[in-house]
Amino acid sequence: KKQHIQLWKKRDHLKFETSSTLKPIQEVQFKHEEEMVQNRESWTPLDYIEQYIDKDLMKMIADCSNATSLARCEIPLNTSTDEIYHYFGACILMSCVPYPSIRMYWFKTLKFPAITEKFTRDRFFRLRRSLKVLVDDDVPDDLRERDKFWKVRPFLNRVLKGCRSQTRPKCVSIDEQMIPFTGAYGIVLDFDVYQGANALLEQVQQQPGDLHLDLGGLVADRLSQTLHPNTKIYCGRFFTSIQVLELMLKKQMYVTGTVKKNRVAAAVQKLPTNERLRKDGMGFSAQVTTKDGKICVVKWYDRKPVLMISSVHGREPEDICQSWNKKLKQYVTISRPNIVSEYKSKTRGVELADRMMSCYHMSGSTKKWTLRMLMYFTDLALANSWLLYRKDLTERGTPKKSIMQFLEFRMEVATTFLAQHANDSSGFSEQDEPDVFVEGKRRRPAKALPHVSFRRRSNAHLPEVVNMKNAVRCRVKGCSGKTRVRCVTCEVFLCLQGERNCYAAFHT
């Protein structure tokens, strides 16, 4: 490996330096993507989650689960797209109202009708055991060797597609997460599942003369491919190095973050020692820059020394903050460099989704890694959906009390998954439903009404006149009329007349 040499200009730590002394390459105007907030005015929670998990994905899971079950044990699973929706809806609802054991949801004194009416306990566990997102026999051996997560890759790719469809802001943050995890993140724009350093190095073929990047640098480079020029990136010390900052400058992107002292050893030699900063007291800082003025390293003493690097922020302008003083046993006011305040403000949302998902995570009480991955990325999709939902309503001036909290949002999605599809969970269609005899007369069981969020989706409902001998009673509450008009999507009969338009009332 060639040693990367960088010349640093020493700065007197008593002399204030403005961030304008940094000389990054000529910036291009950041191209803001046009937010399509107006197009999302009538969106329901279901519309938000369908950016990541849609009907095509559910149908694929149902088909693959049926095929795998039949091939392995020669017993048909007979699941349907509706039942897969029911399963995910039940898992989301269980995460909102957790019990110590999944079996408790079917106890007589504790059971949830929304769950128990869809499937029995044994059926739920069989679905959990049989859930598949692809047919294993269709995956070639070379792909299995290259991708450790091939068993769940179609599901991951669908969620990733939803993440990459989100608007790219001017400031982003890069960090790592664990599955399962605890912590906090904003809207996830892109991700890459770690399969080991060797796997990533094989995917990235560096050309002669390229800057040598370590694992953290390769990850930062990979995740920055979907960002726009003039984006400001904030990340932890695992991802930062001189090579990463120089590579991003070539892409017209600017990195700020904490850095390990061995990665900027030459700069550390020209900065005050820890003992010197400790004597000077809390809030003291010093700065050095590269000879060309494009990169700076700032050392700040808070409760302990903090080392940061940036290609866009410097020490000035300083502000003040509150910090705990162990000797005085109280908070004191100290000076804080601009690079530190910018970093903290931009990475504050990095832990938001992580904290949200840890509060209501779909554990499933299973050690099966494929199922844990599916549950984790479903949680990620829910967190992203709620953050975008809250952002849209806030920008439209909706009162805070009228915006659903994350728990309410999850329960709304769960209820929609459980209620929007009216077919029987065993996979039978409406025509397969058995007749019910009441007082000697044959009657079909009443069809469950679709959820209100499904009924009010625009451009999804068309009426049809059913050729039948006797008209059917209208399903709108309070209406005693009879009709032969049925909604193709909701599959319920509704009055559609000049003096009585229950069809419009039902869908609005």
C-alpha positions as CSV (number, residue, x, y, z in Angstrom):
1,K,0.0,0.0,0.0
2,K,1.3,3.5,-0.8
3,Q,1.5,5.7,2.2
4,H,-0.9,8.7,1.8
5,I,1.1,11.9,2.7
6,Q,-0.7,15.1,3.4
7,L,1.0,18.4,4.4
8,W,-0.8,20.4,7.2
9,K,-0.6,24.0,8.1
10,K,-0.3,24.6,11.8
11,R,-2.8,27.1,13.4
12,D,-2.4,28.8,16.7
13,H,-5.1,27.3,18.8
14,L,-5.7,30.8,20.3
15,K,-6.4,32.3,16.9
16,F,-9.9,32.0,15.6
17,E,-10.2,30.6,12.1
18,T,-13.3,31.0,10.0
19,S,-14.7,28.2,7.9
20,S,-14.4,30.5,4.9
21,T,-10.7,29.7,4.9
22,L,-11.5,26.2,3.6
23,K,-11.2,26.1,-0.2
24,P,-13.2,23.2,-1.5
25,I,-13.4,22.7,-5.2
26,Q,-15.9,24.9,-7.0
27,E,-19.4,24.0,-5.7
28,V,-22.2,23.4,-8.1
29,Q,-25.7,24.5,-7.2
30,F,-27.4,21.8,-5.2
31,K,-30.3,20.5,-7.3
32,H,-33.3,20.1,-5.0
33,E,-35.7,17.4,-6.2
34,E,-39.3,18.6,-6.5
35,E,-41.3,17.3,-3.6
36,M,-44.6,15.6,-4.8
37,V,-46.4,16.6,-1.6
38,Q,-49.5,17.7,-3.6
39,N,-49.8,14.3,-5.2
40,R,-49.9,12.7,-1.7
41,E,-52.7,14.8,-0.3
42,S,-55.3,12.0,-0.4
43,W,-52.8,9.3,0.7
44,T,-53.8,6.9,3.5
45,P,-51.3,5.0,5.6
46,L,-51.7,2.1,3.2
47,D,-50.5,4.3,0.3
48,Y,-47.4,5.2,2.2
49,I,-46.5,1.6,3.1
50,E,-47.1,0.4,-0.4
51,Q,-44.0,2.3,-1.5
52,Y,-42.1,-0.5,0.1
53,I,-44.5,-3.5,0.5
54,D,-47.1,-3.8,-2.2
55,K,-49.6,-6.4,-3.5
56,D,-47.1,-7.8,-6.0
57,L,-44.6,-8.6,-3.2
58,M,-47.4,-10.3,-1.2
59,K,-48.4,-12.3,-4.1
60,M,-44.9,-13.5,-4.7
61,I,-44.6,-14.5,-1.1
62,A,-47.8,-16.5,-1.3
63,D,-46.7,-18.3,-4.6
64,C,-43.2,-19.1,-3.3
65,S,-44.6,-20.4,0.0
66,N,-47.1,-22.6,-1.7
67,A,-44.6,-24.0,-4.1
68,T,-41.9,-24.7,-1.4
69,S,-44.4,-26.3,0.9
70,L,-45.7,-28.6,-1.8
71,A,-42.2,-29.6,-2.9
72,R,-40.9,-30.3,0.5
73,C,-43.6,-32.1,2.4
74,E,-46.1,-32.8,-0.4
75,I,-48.8,-31.1,1.7
76,P,-50.3,-28.0,0.0
77,L,-50.2,-24.8,2.1
78,N,-53.1,-23.3,0.2
79,T,-52.3,-19.8,1.2
80,S,-53.3,-16.7,-0.7
81,T,-52.2,-13.1,-1.2
82,D,-55.0,-12.1,1.3
83,E,-53.7,-14.4,3.9
84,I,-50.2,-13.1,3.6
85,Y,-51.6,-9.6,4.2
86,H,-53.4,-11.0,7.2
87,Y,-50.2,-12.5,8.6
88,F,-48.2,-9.3,8.3
89,G,-51.1,-7.3,9.7
90,A,-51.2,-9.7,12.7
91,C,-47.5,-9.4,13.3
92,I,-47.6,-5.6,13.2
93,L,-50.6,-5.6,15.6
94,M,-48.7,-8.0,17.9
95,S,-45.8,-5.5,18.0
96,C,-48.2,-2.7,19.1
97,V,-49.7,-4.8,21.9
98,P,-47.0,-7.2,22.9
99,Y,-47.7,-10.4,24.9
100,P,-44.9,-12.5,26.5
101,S,-46.0,-15.4,24.3
102,I,-47.6,-15.5,20.9
103,R,-49.9,-18.2,21.9
104,M,-51.5,-15.9,24.4
105,Y,-53.3,-14.0,21.6
106,W,-55.6,-17.1,21.3
107,F,-56.3,-17.4,25.0
108,K,-60.0,-17.1,25.8
109,T,-59.4,-14.2,28.3
110,L,-56.8,-12.4,26.2
111,K,-57.5,-13.2,22.6
112,F,-57.6,-10.5,19.9
113,P,-60.6,-11.0,17.6
114,A,-58.9,-9.0,14.8
115,I,-56.2,-11.8,14.8
116,T,-58.1,-14.9,15.9
117,E,-60.9,-14.4,13.4
118,K,-58.5,-14.5,10.5
119,F,-56.7,-17.8,11.3
120,T,-56.3,-20.3,14.1
121,R,-53.2,-20.5,16.2
122,D,-51.9,-23.6,14.4
123,R,-52.5,-21.9,11.0
124,F,-50.6,-18.9,12.1
125,F,-47.6,-20.9,13.2
126,R,-47.7,-23.0,10.0
127,L,-47.6,-19.8,7.9
128,R,-44.6,-18.6,9.9
129,R,-42.7,-21.8,9.3
130,S,-43.5,-21.8,5.6
131,L,-43.0,-18.2,4.7
132,K,-40.8,-17.9,1.6
133,V,-39.9,-15.0,-0.7
134,L,-38.4,-17.2,-3.4
135,V,-38.2,-20.9,-4.5
136,D,-34.8,-22.2,-3.2
137,D,-34.4,-24.6,-6.1
138,D,-34.5,-21.8,-8.6
139,V,-31.4,-20.1,-7.1
140,P,-28.2,-21.1,-8.9
141,D,-25.2,-22.2,-6.8
142,D,-22.9,-19.3,-7.8
143,L,-25.5,-16.8,-6.6
144,R,-25.8,-18.6,-3.3
145,E,-22.0,-18.3,-2.8
146,R,-21.9,-14.6,-3.7
147,D,-24.9,-13.5,-1.7
148,K,-25.3,-14.7,1.9
149,F,-28.8,-13.2,2.1
150,W,-30.1,-14.8,-1.1
151,K,-33.0,-16.3,0.8
152,V,-34.5,-12.9,1.5
153,R,-32.9,-10.8,-1.3
154,P,-36.2,-10.2,-3.3
155,F,-37.8,-8.7,-0.1
156,L,-34.7,-6.6,0.6
157,N,-34.6,-5.3,-3.0
158,R,-38.3,-4.2,-2.8
159,V,-37.8,-2.3,0.4
160,L,-34.5,-0.8,-1.0
161,K,-36.4,0.3,-4.1
162,G,-38.8,2.2,-1.9
163,C,-36.0,3.8,0.0
164,R,-34.2,5.0,-3.1
165,S,-37.4,6.5,-4.5
166,Q,-37.4,9.1,-1.6
167,T,-36.3,12.7,-2.3
168,R,-32.6,13.3,-1.7
169,P,-32.0,16.2,0.8
170,K,-28.9,18.5,0.8
171,C,-27.6,17.0,4.1
172,V,-27.4,13.2,4.7
173,S,-25.9,11.0,7.4
174,I,-24.2,7.6,7.0
175,D,-24.1,5.1,9.9
176,E,-24.4,1.4,10.7
177,Q,-27.3,-0.6,12.3
178,M,-27.5,-4.0,13.8
179,I,-30.4,-6.5,13.4
180,P,-32.0,-6.4,16.0
181,F,-30.8,-3.0,17.2
182,T,-31.5,-0.1,19.6
183,G,-30.8,3.5,18.8
184,A,-32.3,6.2,16.4
185,Y,-32.6,7.2,12.4
186,G,-34.4,9.6,10.0
187,I,-35.9,8.5,6.7
188,V,-33.7,5.8,5.2
189,L,-32.6,6.7,1.7
190,D,-30.3,3.7,0.9
191,F,-28.7,0.7,2.6
192,D,-26.4,-2.2,2.0
193,V,-26.5,-5.3,4.1
194,Y,-23.0,-6.3,5.4
195,Q,-21.8,-9.7,4.3
196,G,-18.1,-9.4,5.3
197,A,-15.2,-7.3,4.2
198,N,-14.1,-9.8,1.5
199,A,-17.6,-9.7,-0.1
200,L,-17.5,-5.9,-0.4
201,L,-13.9,-5.8,-1.7
202,E,-14.9,-8.3,-4.4
203,Q,-17.7,-6.1,-5.6
204,V,-15.5,-3.0,-5.8
205,Q,-12.7,-3.2,-8.3
206,Q,-10.3,-0.2,-7.7
207,Q,-8.4,1.0,-10.7
208,P,-4.6,1.8,-10.5
209,G,-4.1,5.3,-9.2
210,D,-7.3,5.3,-7.2
211,L,-7.3,6.4,-3.6
212,H,-7.0,3.3,-1.4
213,L,-10.1,3.0,0.8
214,D,-10.7,0.8,3.8
215,L,-13.9,-0.9,4.6
216,G,-15.7,2.1,6.0
217,G,-14.6,4.2,3.0
218,L,-15.9,1.6,0.5
219,V,-19.3,1.7,2.3
220,A,-19.4,5.5,2.2
221,D,-18.5,5.5,-1.5
222,R,-21.1,2.8,-2.2
223,L,-23.9,4.7,-0.4
224,S,-23.1,8.0,-2.0
225,Q,-23.7,6.8,-5.5
226,T,-27.4,7.8,-5.3
227,L,-26.7,11.3,-3.9
228,H,-26.6,14.6,-5.9
229,P,-23.5,16.9,-6.3
230,N,-23.0,19.5,-3.5
231,T,-24.5,17.1,-0.9
232,K,-23.1,17.4,2.6
233,I,-22.5,14.0,4.3
234,Y,-22.1,13.5,8.0
235,C,-20.8,10.2,9.4
236,G,-18.9,8.6,12.3
237,R,-15.2,7.8,12.6
238,F,-15.6,4.3,11.1
239,F,-16.3,6.0,7.6
240,T,-14.0,9.0,7.7
241,S,-10.4,9.3,6.5
242,I,-8.3,11.7,4.3
243,Q,-8.9,9.4,1.3
244,V,-12.7,9.4,1.7
245,L,-12.8,13.3,1.9
246,E,-10.6,13.6,-1.1
247,L,-12.7,11.1,-3.1
248,M,-15.9,12.9,-2.2
249,L,-14.4,16.3,-3.1
250,K,-13.9,14.8,-6.6
251,K,-17.6,14.0,-6.7
252,Q,-18.4,17.5,-5.4
253,M,-19.6,16.2,-2.1
254,Y,-18.5,17.4,1.4
255,V,-17.9,15.1,4.3
256,T,-17.9,16.0,8.0
257,G,-17.4,13.6,10.9
258,T,-15.3,12.4,13.8
259,V,-12.1,10.7,12.9
260,K,-9.6,8.3,14.4
261,K,-6.3,10.0,15.3
262,N,-4.2,7.4,13.5
263,R,-5.8,8.3,10.2
264,V,-4.7,12.0,10.6
265,A,-1.4,11.3,12.4
266,A,0.4,14.3,10.8
267,A,-2.3,16.7,11.7
268,V,-2.5,15.4,15.3
269,Q,1.3,16.2,15.7
270,K,0.6,19.9,15.0
271,L,-2.4,20.1,17.3
272,P,-2.1,20.7,21.1
273,T,-1.8,17.6,23.2
274,N,-4.6,16.3,25.4
275,E,-2.8,17.5,28.5
276,R,-2.5,21.1,27.1
277,L,-6.2,21.2,26.2
278,R,-7.1,19.8,29.6
279,K,-5.1,22.7,31.3
280,D,-6.7,25.3,29.1
281,G,-10.1,24.0,30.2
282,M,-13.4,22.9,28.7
283,G,-14.5,24.5,25.4
284,F,-10.9,25.1,24.2
285,S,-10.3,24.2,20.5
286,A,-7.5,24.2,17.9
287,Q,-7.5,23.8,14.1
288,V,-5.1,22.8,11.3
289,T,-5.8,22.7,7.6
290,T,-4.2,21.1,4.6
291,K,-1.8,23.2,2.5
292,D,-4.4,23.7,-0.2
293,G,-7.0,24.7,2.4
294,K,-9.6,22.1,1.3
295,I,-9.6,19.9,4.5
296,C,-9.4,20.9,8.1
297,V,-9.0,19.0,11.4
298,V,-10.4,20.5,14.6
299,K,-9.6,19.3,18.1
300,W,-12.0,20.3,20.8
301,Y,-12.0,19.6,24.5
302,D,-15.3,18.9,26.1
303,R,-15.4,16.3,28.9
304,K,-12.7,14.6,26.8
305,P,-10.8,15.5,23.6
306,V,-12.9,15.3,20.4
307,L,-11.2,15.1,17.0
308,M,-13.2,16.0,13.9
309,I,-12.5,16.4,10.2
310,S,-14.4,18.3,7.5
311,S,-14.1,19.6,3.9
312,V,-16.8,22.3,4.4
313,H,-17.0,23.3,8.1
314,G,-14.3,24.8,10.3
315,R,-13.9,26.1,13.9
316,E,-15.6,29.4,13.3
317,P,-18.2,30.8,14.0
318,E,-18.3,29.3,17.5
319,D,-21.4,29.1,19.6
320,I,-22.0,28.1,23.2
321,C,-23.5,25.0,24.7
322,Q,-24.1,23.4,28.1
323,S,-21.8,20.7,29.3
324,W,-21.6,18.7,32.6
325,N,-18.6,19.5,34.8
326,K,-17.6,16.6,37.1
327,K,-15.6,18.8,39.4
328,L,-18.3,21.4,39.9
329,K,-21.1,18.8,39.6
330,Q,-23.2,21.1,37.5
331,Y,-23.7,22.2,33.9
332,V,-21.4,25.0,32.7
333,T,-21.5,27.2,29.5
334,I,-18.6,26.5,27.1
335,S,-17.6,27.5,23.6
336,R,-18.3,25.0,20.8
337,P,-16.7,25.0,17.3
338,N,-19.0,25.3,14.3
339,I,-17.9,21.9,13.0
340,V,-19.2,20.3,16.2
341,S,-22.6,22.1,16.2
342,E,-23.2,21.3,12.5
343,Y,-22.3,17.6,13.0
344,K,-24.6,17.2,16.1
345,S,-27.5,19.0,14.4
346,K,-27.3,17.0,11.2
347,T,-26.9,13.6,12.9
348,R,-29.6,14.1,15.4
349,G,-32.2,12.4,13.2
350,V,-29.8,9.5,12.6
351,E,-31.1,7.7,15.6
352,L,-34.8,8.6,15.2
353,A,-36.1,5.5,13.2
354,D,-33.8,3.2,15.2
355,R,-35.5,4.3,18.5
356,M,-38.9,4.1,16.9
357,M,-38.3,0.6,15.6
358,S,-36.9,-0.6,18.8
359,C,-40.1,0.4,20.7
360,Y,-42.4,-1.5,18.4
361,H,-40.3,-4.1,16.7
362,M,-41.7,-7.3,15.1
363,S,-39.6,-9.9,16.9
364,G,-41.8,-12.8,16.0
365,S,-40.2,-14.8,18.9
366,T,-38.2,-16.9,16.5
367,K,-34.5,-17.7,15.9
368,K,-35.1,-18.2,12.2
369,W,-32.8,-15.6,10.6
370,T,-34.8,-15.2,7.4
371,L,-38.0,-14.4,9.3
372,R,-36.1,-11.9,11.5
373,M,-34.8,-10.2,8.4
374,L,-38.3,-9.9,6.9
375,M,-39.7,-8.5,10.2
376,Y,-36.8,-6.0,10.5
377,F,-37.2,-4.6,7.0
378,T,-41.0,-4.4,7.5
379,D,-40.3,-2.3,10.6
380,L,-38.0,-0.1,8.5
381,A,-40.7,0.4,5.9
382,L,-43.2,1.3,8.6
383,A,-40.8,3.8,10.1
384,N,-40.0,5.4,6.8
385,S,-43.7,5.6,5.8
386,W,-44.6,7.3,9.1
387,L,-41.8,9.8,8.9
388,L,-42.9,10.8,5.3
389,Y,-46.5,10.9,6.4
390,R,-45.7,13.2,9.3
391,K,-43.5,15.4,7.1
392,D,-46.3,15.8,4.5
393,L,-48.9,16.7,7.0
394,T,-46.6,19.1,8.8
395,E,-45.8,20.9,5.6
396,R,-49.5,21.2,4.8
397,G,-50.1,22.9,8.2
398,T,-52.0,20.1,9.8
399,P,-52.4,20.6,13.5
400,K,-50.1,18.3,15.5
401,K,-53.0,16.7,17.4
402,S,-54.5,15.6,14.1
403,I,-51.3,13.8,13.0
404,M,-51.2,10.1,14.0
405,Q,-48.4,9.0,16.3
406,F,-46.2,6.2,15.2
407,L,-48.1,3.6,17.3
408,E,-51.4,4.8,15.8
409,F,-49.9,4.6,12.3
410,R,-48.7,1.1,12.8
411,M,-52.1,0.0,14.2
412,E,-53.9,1.6,11.2
413,V,-51.6,-0.3,8.8
414,A,-52.2,-3.5,10.7
415,T,-56.0,-3.0,10.7
416,T,-55.9,-2.2,7.0
417,F,-53.9,-5.3,6.2
418,L,-56.3,-7.5,8.2
419,A,-59.5,-5.9,6.9
420,Q,-59.0,-4.6,3.4
421,H,-59.0,-8.1,1.8
422,A,-62.3,-9.9,2.5
423,N,-61.5,-13.4,1.1
424,D,-61.3,-16.3,3.5
425,S,-57.9,-17.0,5.0
426,S,-57.8,-20.5,3.7
427,G,-57.6,-19.3,0.1
428,F,-61.2,-19.9,-0.9
429,S,-62.9,-17.3,-3.1
430,E,-66.3,-15.8,-2.6
431,Q,-67.8,-18.5,-4.8
432,D,-66.3,-21.2,-2.7
433,E,-67.9,-20.0,0.5
434,P,-70.3,-22.6,1.9
435,D,-74.0,-21.8,2.1
436,V,-75.6,-21.2,5.4
437,F,-79.2,-22.5,6.1
438,V,-81.3,-20.4,8.4
439,E,-84.9,-21.5,9.2
440,G,-84.9,-23.7,6.2
441,K,-83.8,-21.0,3.8
442,R,-80.4,-21.0,2.1
443,R,-78.4,-17.7,2.8
444,R,-74.9,-16.8,2.0
445,P,-72.9,-15.4,4.9
446,A,-72.6,-11.6,5.0
447,K,-69.4,-10.4,3.4
448,A,-67.1,-8.3,5.6
449,L,-66.9,-4.6,4.7
450,P,-63.5,-3.4,3.5
451,H,-61.5,-1.0,5.7
452,V,-62.3,2.7,5.4
453,S,-58.8,3.5,4.1
454,F,-59.3,1.0,1.3
455,R,-62.8,2.3,0.4
456,R,-61.7,5.9,0.1
457,R,-58.7,5.3,-2.3
458,S,-59.4,7.3,-5.4
459,N,-59.5,5.9,-8.9
460,A,-59.8,2.3,-7.6
461,H,-63.6,1.7,-7.6
462,L,-65.9,1.0,-10.5
463,P,-69.6,0.1,-10.4
464,E,-71.1,-2.9,-12.2
465,V,-74.6,-4.1,-12.6
466,V,-75.0,-7.8,-11.6
467,N,-77.5,-9.8,-13.6
468,M,-79.3,-11.5,-10.7
469,K,-82.9,-12.5,-10.1
470,N,-83.4,-10.7,-6.7
471,A,-81.9,-7.4,-5.7
472,V,-79.6,-7.3,-2.6
473,R,-79.9,-5.0,0.3
474,C,-77.6,-1.9,0.2
475,R,-74.6,-2.2,2.7
476,V,-74.6,1.5,3.7
477,K,-75.5,1.8,7.3
478,G,-79.1,3.1,7.7
479,C,-80.1,2.4,4.1
480,S,-82.9,-0.1,3.6
481,G,-83.0,0.0,-0.2
482,K,-82.1,-2.9,-2.5
483,T,-79.9,-2.8,-5.5
484,R,-78.1,-4.8,-8.2
485,V,-75.1,-2.4,-8.4
486,R,-71.9,-3.7,-6.9
487,C,-68.4,-2.1,-6.5
488,V,-65.9,-4.2,-8.5
489,T,-63.1,-3.5,-5.9
490,C,-65.0,-3.6,-2.6
491,E,-67.3,-6.4,-3.8
492,V,-70.3,-5.0,-1.9
493,F,-73.7,-3.9,-3.2
494,L,-74.6,-0.2,-3.0
495,C,-77.5,2.0,-4.2
496,L,-76.7,4.1,-7.2
497,Q,-79.8,6.1,-8.1
498,G,-80.6,9.8,-8.6
499,E,-82.4,10.2,-5.3
500,R,-80.2,7.8,-3.3
501,N,-76.5,7.7,-4.2
502,C,-75.1,5.4,-1.5
503,Y,-72.3,4.4,-3.8
504,A,-70.7,7.9,-3.5
505,A,-71.3,8.1,0.2
506,F,-69.7,4.7,0.9
507,H,-66.5,5.7,-0.9
508,T,-66.2,9.2,0.5
